[in-house]
Amino acid sequence: MSQKNITIYDLAKEAGVSPATVSRILNGTTAVSPKKREAVMTLIHKYQFQPNALARALSEKRSRLIAMVVAHAENSYYNSLFAACESEAYRRGYVTVLLSTHSVPETEESVIRRMGELRPDAVILCGGRIDLAEPDPDFIRMLASLSERMRLVVGSQSPRPGIPGIAVDHEKSMELALSYLTSLGHREIGFVYTGAPYYGTVQRLTRFSAIMDAMHLPLHPEWLIEVPEYDIPSGVIGAERILALSHRPTAILGMNDMVSSGILQGLLAHGVQVPQDISLLGFDDTFVTRIAAPHLTSIGYDYPTYARLLLDAALYEGDPGEYPQNQIIPVYLKVRDSCRRLDV
């Protein structure tokens, strides 16, 4: 038989089994006797058989498509999460498509309406209005309507029962960051942040203030520096505001790796060395940390585990009410070159 044109019917005939048995083995949907499985798998390897994804999708009445909707496709956090989800989905026999809303409400609504045309098996939503500290009732109703037509999962806190949420532990992120900096002897610490309307920022700011107060460390309002976006230019703005301070902190937290990278660029451009003059720590532990020089110390997340939990929730076929409504992704500290121990 030609490897190019072989079908499951050819495999079934040569193995002496039914086409349905070959299909079950390929999909892993039903138990098959070891003898039959071995016969079919031997032929699959012999002919390097690759099932036709479209035909399989039609036979299963599935699209084998996962739609992932993110706030900013250019953001390194969403890059990292999408890459992990794409890899995990592919491992399970699914294709992933990425759609970016740029955190524009009209674009979010347009993308959600398009879901009916794409007909994905599931939608993973990350960022944008789903992250608002004060939920938008109209948006939540739109998500509820979408969840009635297809499986919906959010990379955030769950907005309502029936829509699972897989979220980063923002409070633990801040705890790890401050624990590390204070272990190096830093007492004067600033925070360049953005996204004030979003719950992740609220949680980090609240935890930052609480920890600094509990440790009797100075908490100067001018060291809490708000910038416009989660990007590198905003980090440069943050650096300019740090440089304008009459008394600078010895360590700075950047809202994410991109903001931290911008802070680094801005400080170095004015002759302020990292970590010799100011220590710098970011969040997300994305590829940006290895591009910057010095390499950035960052609080990170286990992206493969994050993706696995999102796909588990997206492809869950049981009663939605029985699935965990909220799950939290653990965080870790990745030490690199951007922080130093203060001289005693």
N, C-alpha and C positions, 0 to 999 in steps of 0.2 A: 504493500500500500504506500502511496505517496504521503510523506509527512505533511505536505502543504494542504492536502484536501481531506485528510482523515476526519471522520466525525465520530460522535459517541456511538452511532449505530455500527460503524466499522469495528470499534473497540469491543462493543457488546457481542458482535458476531464471533470475533476471534477468541474472546474470553469465554464464550459459552454462557453468557448471562443476558439479562434483559437490558434494554437501553435505560429503563428506569433505575436499575441497580447501578449503572455507571454514573447516572446523574446524582444519585444519592451519595455515592462515594466522593464525587467532585465537590458537592455542596456540604457534605458532612451532616446531613439533616436527619438521617436515620441509621440505626445500627445495621451493619452488614457483616456477614460471616467472614472470619479471617481469611479463609480459603479464597472466597470470591474477591475480597479486597486485594489480596496479594496478586491474583491473576490480572486484575484490571490495572493496578499500579505498575506492574511489570511492563504492560503494554504502553501505559502513559509515558514511562521513562524511555522505553524502546523507541517510540515515535516522537518523543518530545512534544507531546500533545498539549496544546493550549486551547481551552474552551472559548468559544465565541461569546464574549461578554454581553453583546446585544441580544443574542439568541437566548442566553441564560436569563437575562433580565426579563425578556418577554415571557418566557415560560414560567418564571416565578411571579410575574406581574409586579416586578419591582424595577426601579430605574437604576439601581446600584449607584446612585449619585447622592453625595452629601454636600449640601450648600453651607458654606461657612461665611457668615456676615460679620465683618469687623469694622471698627470705627475708623481706623487709619491703616491701610495696607502697607504704607511706607514706614510705620513705626516698628522698631526692632523687636519689641515684645510680641506684637501680632505676627511678625515674620516668623519668629521662633515657634510660637504656638501653632501657626498654620502648618509649618514644615513638619512638626511632630504629628499633627492630626492627619496630614496628607499621607505620611508614612504608615501610620497605624491603620487608616482606612484602606490603603492599598493592600496591606497585609491581610485584611479581611475581605478583599475582593470588591472594594468600592473605589470610585473615583471622587475626588473632592474638587469643588469649584469655589473660588474665592471672590467675594463681592465686598467692596469698600464703600462705606456711607459718608466718610469724612465728618462724622458727627453732625451732619445736617439733617434736621427732622424731616424735611421734604424728601430727601434722598432715602432715608430710612423707610419711610412709608412706601415710596416707589419700589424699593427693593423687595419689601415684604409682599407687596401686591404681585410682583413678578414671580414669586414662589409658586403660584398656581400654574404658571406657564412652564417653569422648569420641572415641576413635579419631582422634587428630590424625595428620597426616602426619609430624610431628616434634615433639620436646619439647626446649626450651631451658631448662636448669636453672642458676640463678644464686643463689649464697649458701646459707647453712645448712651442713649437714654435709659438703657437697662441698668446703668451704673449710677443713676441719679440718687442722691441721698434722700430727696423728696420725690417719690415716684410720680410719674406723669400718668394720671388716670386714663386718658385717651390712648396712650401708647400701650398700657397694660391691657386694655380692652382689645386692641388690635392684635396683641400677642395671644390673648386668649382665643380669639377667633382663628388665628393661624394654627394654634395647637389642636383645634378640633379637626383640622384637615390633614395634618401631618405631625410627626414627632418633632418637638421643639425642645432644645436644651440651651441653657445660657452659661457662658463662662463668667459667672457673677453670682450674686445672691439670687435665689429663686424669687421671681416676682409674684408667684401665686401657686397654690397646690396644683399638681399635675404638670408643672413645668420644672424639671430638675435644674438645680444650680450647682455648678462646680466652681469654687472661688479660691482665690489666693488668700492666705492668712496675712492681711495687711498689718494687723496689730503685732503679730509675732515678728514680722519683717522689721518693724521699728525697734522692737525689743532686742533683736539680734544686732542690729546696726549700732545702737547706743551701748549695748553691752561690750561690743568689740572696741569701740572708740574710747570708752571710759577705761577699759583694761589697758589701753595704751597710754593712759594718763591724761586724756583730754577732758577738760571740764567746760570749756567754752566752745559750744557747738551750735552751728547754724543749719538752717534747712531751707533750700531753694525748692519751692513746690509749685504745682499748678493743679488745675482741676477742682477748684473749691466746691463746685456744685455736686461732685461725685463722692460716693460713700467711701471709696478707698482713700481719698485724700483726707476726708473728715476723720477717718479712723487713724490714719498716720499722724495727723496733726494733734489729735486728742491724746494719743498714746505718747507722742513726743513730749508734750507739755506735762503729762502725768508722771512720766519717768524722770524728767529733769527736776520736777518739783520734789518727787520722792527721794531723789539722791542729793537734794539741796544744791543743785547746780544752777548757775545763773541763766535766766531765761529772758533775754532781751528782745523786745518786740521787733527791733530793727534787724535782728538776725533771722527772723522768719520772713523770707523774701519770696513774694509771689511773682511768677512770670506768666506770660500769655499762653504758651502751648507746651506740649510734651516733646519738643524738638530741640535740635542743636542751637539754632539761633536764639531760642529762649534761654538756653543755658549761658550763651554769651552775654545776654542782657543781665542775667543773674550775677555773672562775674563782674560786670561793670558796677552793679550796685554793691557788691562786696568790696570792691576796690575803693568805693566812695565812702565807706565807713571810717569814722575816726578811730575806732577800735575794732579790729577784726577778730572773729573767732579763730581758734586754732584748727578746727575741723569743720567740714561742710558735708551735709547730705544733699545729694541731688535727687529729684523726684523719680527719675529713671536713668538708664544708662545714656540715653541721648542728651538729656539735660545736663548730666554730669560731664559728658564729653564736651559740650558747649562751654561749661564752666571752666574746664581744663584749658580749652583753646583760649578763652578770654583772659585767664590768669597768666598763662605763659606768654601771651602777646604783650603783656605789660611787665614782664620780668619777674613775676611771682612764681616761684618754683613749687611743684607738687612732687613729693610730699614734704620737701625741706621747709617750706614756709607755711603751707596749709595742707592738711590731709583732706582727701576727697573720697567719698564712698557713694556708690550708686545703688539702684535697685533694678532687678530683672535678670541680671547675669546673661546678657545676650552677646552676640558676636562683636558688638561695638566695643566691649571691654578689652578685646584683644587687638583692636585697630589703634586705639589711643596709646599714646606714649607719654608717661608710663602707663602700663596696663592697669585698668581700674579694678579695685576691690569692689565687690558688688554682692548684694543679697539676691539669691536666685531661687528658682523653682525647678522641680523635677518635671521638665516638659514632656518626656515620654509617658510618665505616670499621669500627668494632666490630660494628655491626649487620650490615653487609654480609658480614663474615667469618663471623659466627654463622649467617646465612641460607645462605651458600654451603655451610657444613658441614652444616647441617640438611637441605638439599635435594639434597645430593650423591647421585647414583644409581649410582656405580661401586663398585668393591670397597672396603669400609671399611678394609681393611688397607693400601690404597694412599694413603689420605688422611693429611695431616700430623697427627700426634697432638697436637702443641702448637704454638700460634702466640701471639705476644706483641703487644699493642697499644702503640704508641709513646705517650709522654706529652709534655706541653708545659707551659710556665709562662705563666699569664695574669696580667699585672701590673695591679692596680687601685690602691686607695687605702689599704690597711690596713698597709702596711709603709713605713718611712722610713729614710733614710740617717742613721746616727749622726753627730753632730757630732764632728769630729776635734779 
